[in-house]
Amino acid sequence: MHRKITERLLKWKEGKNRKPLILEGARQVGKTYAAINFGKNYYKNIIYLNFDGAENLKRVFLEDLNPERIVKEIAVLRAESIIPGETLLIFDEIQASDKALASLKYFYENAPQYHIIAAGSLLGVAVNRSGYTYPVGKVDRMTMYPMDFEEFLIALDRQGIAEGIRKSITEINSYLHHEEALKLYRKYSAVGGMPEAVKAFCEDDGYDIVMSIQKNILNAYIADMAKYAEPGETMRIMATYNSVPSQLAKENRKFMYKFIKSGARAREYEVPVHWLKQAGIIIKIDRISEGYLPLKASTDPTFFKIYPHDIGILNAMNQIPAKLILSNELLLTKFKGAAAESYVAAALQAQGYIPYYWAKDQNNELDFVVQGHSGQIIPIEVKASSNVRAKSLDRFRKTYSIKMSIRVSNKNIGFENGIFSVPHYAVFCIKDIDIKKY
């Protein structure tokens, strides 16, 4: 399956100041597949090294962190030649070896001719434990996310739909195949972007196997909490994660500790929230009180929202059958709003934005505000259907003199009265909107 990160990996390979690369992201988002597929296409050979449970491999890094010695021993261990610039070394599950992680610093300083991609599902969690030294400034970093809607379309062999959507967005024209694109978006809402689930769906178009895969991924996340969290924190992390559906069922979605358990306090659950964020399985959206640059300056850390990193995983957490999502069931009215917001949060993050939400009082709350790549402030209102009333969006624009805003809904692409209408299926290319025109 095509992954957009391949283009970024190629730029890394060809970069003059290339460093060992750490590929981060939640478990099962496709990091290993992307690295191996990239190596097969752009290198003479690859040497794949998985540190999880590989004690003989870990011992290679125990004597010292001399890159030339390490490379020679790996070549003997794998019975393959390692040629600078032509061989890609893949260090997978690198969080399982603190020495291998530390060695990246010396590869950068003393042996930059070797090309290394290190992948770690829980690297952000592992480095906070004792004994780990992160090679700050000595590595390049990329974060990988679940497949977005465009990658989903490509996997379904519907690349023409994706290209048409992008063209309509850049030219601000109604998309001719609007209804078909909405149907495909609803399929994505049921399947999500976890590669294994997408692959299974593409092969037999079966939603039962997709739900089974999503549940297995959830179980793997729970297992990671038991394996990698501190013993005293494991139960609190699990309880925090399991509370996400009930948190999103509320009208304002604001995260409240009392929904984890009665009497819960911030001091008990701040670390679990941070752990889940570092593991990459939640998206934490902080509140801002003002709409001025820089947005980060007006954040209030005591108010935030949490969304799962993938809309398909949210379905599995809520145990919602795909047929209900596809049928646009009215009973899911409350859920659809939360699902749409979760989908948009993930899409914004994948495009390099840091999303916030704005709240002035109980009656004025805006779903997302992002700082554009050229510095502009972009307010975004999300609607689950074609209802386009947006009082909070209007107030935000008037308060902070915002010329252009975005409304995500089921309506077709268009621009009117300073509001850019972006259908759910076109959120993946928000970054292609030329904000400077408005």
N, C-alpha and C positions, 0 to 999 in steps of 0.2 A: 504493500500500500504506500502511496505517495505521502510523504510528510514534508511540510514546508521547511522544517529545520535543516533539510539537506542543503538548501541554498546558503544558509548561514554557516554550515559546516565547511562548505567549499571555500567561502571567504576566509574562514579560519585557516584552512590548509594553505591557502595562497598568501596569507598575510606575512609581511616582512618581520614583524615583531611577535610572531606566533609563540605562545606559551603552551605548556600542557593544558588541556581543556577538561574542565569538570562539567559533566552533563548532569544537571539536577532535575528533580521532579518526583512526583508521587510514584509509588509502586505501580507497575503495569500500565504506564502511559506510553510505553514503546521506546524507552531510551536504548535498551540493548539492541533491539531490531534496527533502530535508526543508525546506530554506530556501526553495526556489522554490515548493513546494507550499503552505507557510505563507504566503508573500507573496501568492499568487494568491487564497487564501481570506480573508485578513484585511487586505489593503491595496487601495487603488484601482489602483495599478500597481506594478510592480517594475522595477528596472534592474539587470540582471545583468552583472557585470564580472569577466572571468577574466584574471588577470594572467600566467598562464603563457604566455610567448612573445609577449605583447602589448606591444611596445615603444612604440607610440603612446600606449597607456593609461598606461604607466609614466612617460612624459614629462610627463603632467599633474601628477604629484607632485614633479617635480624642481625647479621654479622656487621654490616655497616650500610651506609646509603650512597655508596659510590656507584654512579650510574653505569659506568663501563663494566664493572663486575656484575651488577644486576642483569644487564643486558646479556652478557655472556652466559650466565647461569640459566636465564630464561630460554635462550636459544638451545642450550643443551637439554633442558627439561622438556621442551616442545619439539626438539629435533627439527628445527626450522631456522633458516637464516633470517637475521634481522638487518635490513639494509636501511641506513638513514635516508629519509625522504621517500622511500618506496614501500616501507613496511609500516602498517598502522598497529600500534600496541593498544589493546583495549583492556583497561583495568576495571572489571565489573564488580559491583558490590564492594567498592573500595572502603566503605565504612567498616567492613569487617577486619581491616588491617590498618591500625594507626601508623605503622611504619611505612606501608606502601603510600599512604596519604602524604606523610612527611617527605617521602622521596621525591615527590613532584617538584619541590623547591630546588633540589639539587640537579634534577634533569633540566630545569630551566636555566640554572646558573652555570652548569658545567657540561651539559650535553644537549643543547637546544636542537641539535640535528635530528633527534628522535621525535617522531610524531606520536603523541599519547592522548587518548581520550579516556578519561576516568568517569565511570557512572556510579551513582549511589542513590538509592531510593530514600534512605533515611539519613543522609549525610548531615543535614541540618540539625537533626536530633543527636546523632552520634558525636559530633564535634563539641557539644556542650558537656559531654561526660569527661571525667578525668582521664588523662593519658593521651588525649588527642591534640595535635598541634596543626591548625589549619594553615596552609602555605599562603598567607595573605600577600597579595601583590605579585605572587610568583606563578599564578595560574590564570587562564581565561575561564569565564563561566558562562554557561547558557542554561536556561530553564526550559524544560519541555512540559507541555500541557496535553491533556486529552485532545483528540482530533476535533477540530472545529467543523462547522457546517460545510465549509468549502472542501475540506479534506474528506468529509463524509460523502459529498457529491461525487468527488473524483473516484472514491472507492466504489461507488455505485455505477461508475462509468457514465456519469452525467456532468462531465466537465463543461459541456456547452452551456448548461444552466448556470453554473458558477460564473463563467465568462460573461454571460448575458446580464446577470445581476450586477457584476462589477461595472460593466459598461453603462448600465442604466443609472447607477449611483453617481458615476463621474460626470455623466451628461445631464443628470437630473431629469430623466425621462421615465414615465411609467413603464414598468416591466410587462411585456406582452404576455408572458406565461405566469402571471401572478398567482392564479389559483393552483396551478401545478406546483409552483415553488412552495406555497403554503402547505400543501399536502406532504411534500418532502420534508419540510420543517417539522411537521407533526411526527413523521417517522423518526427524525433525528431526536425529537423530544422523548420518544419512547426508548430508543436504542442508546442514546448518549454517544460519547466520543471515546470510550475505552476501546483500544484497538481490537482486543479479543472479541468483544461484543459486536463491533462493527464487522469484523471478518465473518463471524458466524451468521450475521444477518445477511450479508452479501452472498453467502454461499447457498442459503436455503430460505431466506426471507422468513425465518421462523422466530417469533417473539418469545416462545417458551424457553428456548435454549439461551436467548439473550438474557432473560430474567435470571436463569440459573447461573450464568456467568457473572452477572452483576452481584448476585448473592455471594458467590465464591470470592469475589474481590472484596466485598465487605468483610467476610470472614478473615481474609488475609490481613486486612487493616487491623482488625481486632487482635489477631495473633501478633502482629508487629507491636501493638501497644503492650502486650504482655512480655514480649521479648526485649524490646529496646527501651522501655520506660523504666524509671527508677521504681523499685518495688512499692514504695509508699504512694506513688502517683498513678499507678496503672488503673485502679478502679475509678479514680476521679477523671482520668482521661476518657475512659470508656463511657462514663456517665455523661460527660460533657458532649461527646460525639453523638451519643444516642438521643440527646435532647434536641438536636438540630431540627428535626421535623416539627416538634411542638413549638420551637422558637419561631419557625417560619409560618406556623399556622395563625399566629397573632396578626392583627390588622397592620400594626406598624413594623413588625419583624425585628424590632430592637431586641438584642440579646439580653436576657434577664436571668441572673443566677438562680433565682427561686424556681425556675422551670427545670433546673437540673435535679434539685431536691428541696424540700421544704427547709428553710433556714440556711440555705447555702450562702456563703459570703465570697466576695471578690478575692480576698486574700487566699482562699482555699483553691480557687479555680482559675486564677490568672495563669499559673504555670501550665495546666492542662490545655488552655486555649492556645498558649504560645507553642506548646508541643505539637498540637494538631496543625497549626499554621506552618511550623518548620517541617513537618512531615509532608506538607503539600496537599493534604486532603481536605482542607477548608480554605475558603477565601474570606478574610476578615476585612470588613469595610468600616473604616472609622468615620465618625460624624465630624462635619465642619460646621462652624457657627457663622462663618462669613464667606462671601464669594469673591475674595480678593486674592491676588497673587502674593506669595506662593500659598497654595491651598493647605499645604502641610502645617503652615504657621498657625492656622485656626482650628486644628484638630483637638478634640476632647477625648482622651483615652478611656474615659469612663463610659462612653456611649459608643456602641458599635453593633454591627450586624454580622452574622456568619452564614455563609452559603457553602454547600458541598462543592467540590471542584468540578463536578460533572453532573449534568442534568439526569443522565441515566442512573447514576448512583443515588440521586435524590428519589427517583421513582422506586428503586429497590428498598431504600430506607422506609418509604411510605407504603410499600407493598401494593403499589397500584398497577393493575394489569394493563398491558399495552393497549388492549382493545378500547379501554375507557379513554385513554389519551387520544387515540386516533378518531374516536367518535365525537370528540369535543363535548363529552358528557357534562351536563349542567351541574351535576352533583359535585363536580371538581372545580367549581367556580373559585373558591377560596384557594385551592391548591394551585390553580393555573397562574394566579398572580405571583405566588412565591416561585413557581417553576420558571416563569418568564424572567423574573429578576435574577434568579440563579444562573440562567442561561446567558443573560446579558453581562453579568459580572464576570463570568468565565471568558466570554468573548473579548471583553475589554482588556482583561489581564493578559490574554494571549497576544493582543496587539501592542503590548508594551505600556499600556496605561495603568496608573494607580487610581482606582476608583474610590471616591468618597461618597457619603450621602449628606445632604443638607437638611437641617431642621431648625426652624426659628421658634416655633411653638407647636402645640398639639395639632393645630389646624393647617400648618404649612410644613410639609416635608417633601423633599425631592429625592427621587430614587438614587440618582447618580450624578456626580459632578466630577469631571476629569480635567486635567491640565493638558491641553494639546501639545503635540511635539514641537510646535513653534511658540508655545507659551500662552496661547489663548485659553480662556476658561470655557468649557463646553458643558452646559447643563443637559441632562438626559432624563426624560420621563418615560417610564415603561408601562404599557398597557397590555393586558393579556388578550384583548380582543380588538374590536374596531371602535370602542368607546374612547374618544379623544379629548374629553374634558380634562384640563390640566391647570387648575387654579394655582397650585404651588409653583409650577413652571412659570406661569405668567408673573407671579409675585417675584420670583428669583430674578427674572429678566429685568423687571422694572427697577428692583432694588439696586442691582449692580450694573445696570446699563449694558446688558448683554444683547448684541445684535442678532446672533444666530444660536439656535438651540436645536435639539434633536428629540423627536418623539418616536418611540418604538411601539408599533402596534401591528394589527393585521392589514392596515391600509397600504395602498400602493405607494411607490416612490413619488415624491413631489416636494415642492417648496412653496410655502405660503405664509405671509405675515411673520416672517422671521423664524418659522419652524420648519425644519427639514424632516419630512416624513420618511422614516426608515422601517420597512417591514421586518419582522423577526428574522426572515431568511437572509436579510442583507446586513445584519449586524457585524458579520465577519469582516466587512470592508469599510467600516466607519472611518478608519484611518485614511482612506482614499478620498474622502470629501475634502475639497479645497476650502478650508475654513477662511482663508484670507479673502475670498470673494465676497464675504458677507459682512 
